[in-house]
Amino acid sequence: MADATGTGYPPGGYPGGGMGGSYCPGYGMTFNDRLQSLVGKNITVYVSEESTPVTGMLHGVGSNYVEVHRMTNNIREALIIPMNAITAISAPL
């Protein structure tokens, strides 16, 4: 009889598939997970076909958007950028 604890998944089973986890065996971190690790850091997001750069602090990551805060003329503004408009992201390691 097979041992139920020897599945190869972390304790508690596979946390992907809507259970709030991000562990994907064999695939590494998801794009959202990688962005979550950059929250609070200054990044440059390249947006749309023209790859317009938007530089600021990554404030939040949603399922289909990123929120970047930047200073413009001594005014702090929040930019909500849809994931499908992002062509690239440059961030420090």
Backbone as CSV, one residue per row, in Angstrom:
resi,resn,N_x,N_y,N_z,CA_x,CA_y,CA_z,C_x,C_y,C_z
1,MET,0.835,-1.166,0.000,0.000,0.000,0.000,0.889,1.241,0.000
2,ALA,0.534,2.234,-0.790,1.339,3.452,-0.918,1.175,4.340,0.304
3,ASP,2.252,4.980,0.668,2.232,5.905,1.794,1.712,7.256,1.313
4,ALA,0.659,7.775,1.920,0.031,9.029,1.498,0.939,10.235,1.715
5,THR,1.923,10.130,2.603,2.805,11.271,2.845,3.971,11.314,1.875
6,GLY,4.136,10.307,1.043,5.257,10.257,0.117,4.906,10.737,-1.274
7,THR,4.084,11.752,-1.413,3.637,12.221,-2.721,4.644,13.085,-3.439
8,GLY,5.662,13.623,-2.711,6.611,14.526,-3.338,6.191,15.975,-3.240
9,TYR,4.995,16.217,-2.768,4.517,17.582,-2.589,4.868,18.058,-1.188
10,PRO,4.852,19.364,-0.958,5.148,19.868,0.384,4.094,19.426,1.381
11,PRO,4.385,19.509,2.699,3.400,19.108,3.705,2.069,19.824,3.475
12,GLY,1.004,19.111,3.546,-0.315,19.686,3.316,-0.794,19.501,1.892
13,GLY,0.036,18.904,1.048,-0.369,18.654,-0.330,0.041,19.767,-1.264
14,TYR,-0.374,19.658,-2.490,-0.037,20.626,-3.531,-0.818,21.905,-3.300
15,PRO,-0.136,23.045,-2.998,-0.858,24.265,-2.666,-1.302,25.077,-3.866
16,GLY,-0.982,24.668,-5.063,-1.443,25.404,-6.237,-2.917,25.138,-6.468
17,GLY,-3.405,25.507,-7.592,-4.788,25.206,-7.945,-5.810,25.896,-7.067
18,GLY,-5.601,27.164,-6.798,-6.600,27.938,-6.087,-6.519,27.890,-4.582
19,MET,-5.495,27.244,-4.043,-5.402,27.173,-2.589,-4.489,28.263,-2.035
20,GLY,-4.143,29.269,-2.848,-3.352,30.383,-2.385,-1.860,30.177,-2.481
21,GLY,-1.424,28.995,-2.824,0.007,28.724,-2.908,0.547,29.000,-4.289
22,SER,1.856,28.881,-4.426,2.462,29.165,-5.712,3.487,28.107,-6.100
23,TYR,3.501,26.997,-5.408,4.457,25.943,-5.688,4.031,25.173,-6.927
24,CYS,4.853,25.195,-7.947,4.560,24.471,-9.174,5.723,23.519,-9.428
25,PRO,5.570,22.246,-9.119,6.678,21.308,-9.274,7.239,21.324,-10.687
26,GLY,8.544,21.524,-10.791,9.197,21.494,-12.078,9.153,22.789,-12.860
27,TYR,8.432,23.790,-12.387,8.293,25.018,-13.148,8.872,26.241,-12.450
28,GLY,9.191,26.171,-11.180,9.739,27.319,-10.470,8.667,28.322,-10.105
29,MET,9.100,29.546,-9.845,8.183,30.596,-9.415,7.362,31.112,-10.593
30,THR,6.120,31.477,-10.331,5.283,32.072,-11.363,5.661,33.538,-11.529
31,PHE,5.184,34.161,-12.580,5.457,35.577,-12.847,4.969,36.439,-11.690
32,ASN,3.774,36.169,-11.196,3.230,36.926,-10.063,4.107,36.782,-8.827
33,ASP,4.588,35.584,-8.553,5.457,35.360,-7.395,6.752,36.154,-7.519
34,ARG,7.313,36.170,-8.700,8.547,36.919,-8.906,8.303,38.410,-8.709
35,LEU,7.170,38.899,-9.178,6.847,40.312,-8.975,6.594,40.602,-7.497
36,GLN,5.922,39.692,-6.788,5.670,39.876,-5.360,6.975,40.039,-4.591
37,SER,8.015,39.347,-5.015,9.300,39.451,-4.321,9.965,40.806,-4.549
38,LEU,9.480,41.595,-5.502,10.041,42.912,-5.804,9.265,44.057,-5.176
39,VAL,8.176,43.769,-4.473,7.378,44.829,-3.854,8.258,45.624,-2.902
40,GLY,8.190,46.963,-3.028,8.997,47.855,-2.201,10.298,48.282,-2.853
41,LYS,10.618,47.719,-4.021,11.854,48.072,-4.722,11.539,48.976,-5.906
42,ASN,12.522,49.767,-6.304,12.373,50.601,-7.490,12.556,49.742,-8.729
43,ILE,11.623,49.874,-9.662,11.646,49.085,-10.883,11.336,49.982,-12.069
44,THR,11.590,49.479,-13.257,11.167,50.130,-14.489,10.281,49.143,-15.235
45,VAL,9.061,49.582,-15.525,8.101,48.764,-16.266,7.999,49.342,-17.667
46,TYR,8.171,48.517,-18.678,8.039,48.958,-20.059,6.636,48.586,-20.536
47,VAL,5.904,49.608,-20.996,4.478,49.454,-21.253,4.158,49.632,-22.732
48,SER,3.268,48.837,-23.229,2.674,48.851,-24.566,3.688,48.548,-25.664
49,GLU,3.242,48.640,-26.889,4.071,48.294,-28.041,5.264,49.234,-28.193
50,GLU,5.126,50.457,-27.705,6.217,51.430,-27.795,7.258,51.217,-26.708
51,SER,6.993,50.322,-25.764,7.868,50.051,-24.622,8.215,51.332,-23.854
52,THR,7.194,52.108,-23.543,7.355,53.334,-22.781,7.786,52.987,-21.362
53,PRO,8.925,53.531,-20.898,9.380,53.194,-19.546,8.623,53.952,-18.461
54,VAL,8.244,53.253,-17.414,7.621,53.833,-16.228,8.479,53.401,-15.052
55,THR,9.115,54.367,-14.390,10.016,54.059,-13.283,9.395,54.533,-11.978
56,GLY,9.448,53.666,-10.980,8.925,53.999,-9.666,9.039,52.812,-8.737
57,MET,8.407,52.922,-7.573,8.440,51.841,-6.593,7.244,50.907,-6.824
58,LEU,7.527,49.621,-6.897,6.455,48.643,-7.030,5.719,48.568,-5.701
59,HIS,4.447,48.934,-5.711,3.672,49.008,-4.482,2.783,47.789,-4.278
60,GLY,2.269,47.246,-5.377,1.368,46.103,-5.244,1.295,45.303,-6.530
61,VAL,0.943,44.028,-6.368,0.795,43.122,-7.506,-0.531,42.403,-7.357
62,GLY,-1.388,42.541,-8.349,-2.657,41.826,-8.354,-2.605,40.686,-9.345
63,SER,-3.710,40.042,-9.542,-3.738,38.912,-10.467,-3.588,39.356,-11.915
64,ASN,-3.987,40.599,-12.223,-3.888,41.072,-13.603,-3.393,42.512,-13.711
65,TYR,-2.715,43.024,-12.677,-2.188,44.382,-12.728,-1.004,44.524,-11.776
66,VAL,-0.219,45.582,-11.985,0.802,45.996,-11.031,0.531,47.454,-10.684
67,GLU,0.869,47.837,-9.465,0.701,49.215,-9.016,2.080,49.787,-8.756
68,VAL,2.408,50.866,-9.475,3.698,51.524,-9.353,3.466,52.938,-8.840
69,HIS,4.189,53.323,-7.776,4.114,54.681,-7.255,5.341,55.437,-7.723
70,ARG,5.129,56.663,-8.214,6.246,57.490,-8.656,5.994,58.944,-8.290
71,MET,7.080,59.715,-8.276,7.003,61.143,-7.987,7.117,61.904,-9.305
72,THR,6.175,62.823,-9.546,6.192,63.670,-10.726,5.877,65.085,-10.279
73,ASN,6.818,65.996,-10.468,6.647,67.399,-10.056,6.244,67.513,-8.591
74,ASN,6.942,66.770,-7.738,6.677,66.747,-6.290,5.273,66.277,-5.936
75,ILE,4.654,65.549,-6.826,3.337,64.955,-6.581,3.490,63.450,-6.697
76,ARG,3.070,62.754,-5.663,3.131,61.298,-5.687,1.900,60.774,-6.414
77,GLU,2.132,59.896,-7.372,1.003,59.326,-8.112,1.124,57.818,-8.183
78,ALA,-0.011,57.183,-8.222,-0.084,55.726,-8.330,-0.526,55.369,-9.744
79,LEU,0.201,54.467,-10.365,-0.145,53.993,-11.694,-0.561,52.537,-11.601
80,ILE,-1.721,52.228,-12.121,-2.199,50.849,-12.201,-1.978,50.409,-13.648
81,ILE,-1.109,49.426,-13.825,-0.737,48.980,-15.169,-1.234,47.556,-15.371
82,PRO,-2.084,47.330,-16.371,-2.564,45.968,-16.637,-1.416,45.062,-17.091
83,MET,-1.441,43.818,-16.647,-0.384,42.859,-17.006,-0.255,42.695,-18.514
84,ASN,-1.378,42.722,-19.226,-1.307,42.495,-20.663,-0.695,43.680,-21.421
85,ALA,-0.460,44.815,-20.744,0.188,45.952,-21.377,1.697,45.978,-21.125
86,ILE,2.187,45.110,-20.249,3.601,45.095,-19.880,4.397,44.291,-20.909
87,THR,5.458,44.925,-21.437,6.323,44.202,-22.365,7.584,43.704,-21.672
88,ALA,8.052,44.411,-20.631,9.239,43.982,-19.890,9.291,44.705,-18.547
89,ILE,10.038,44.144,-17.617,10.261,44.768,-16.311,11.739,44.660,-15.997
90,SER,12.312,45.792,-15.589,13.706,45.824,-15.188,13.741,46.109,-13.699
91,ALA,14.450,45.240,-12.946,14.485,45.382,-11.484,15.849,44.983,-10.960
92,PRO,16.268,45.609,-9.846,17.545,45.198,-9.229,17.397,43.828,-8.586
93,LEU,18.519,43.139,-8.443,18.490,41.825,-7.798,18.728,41.927,-6.333
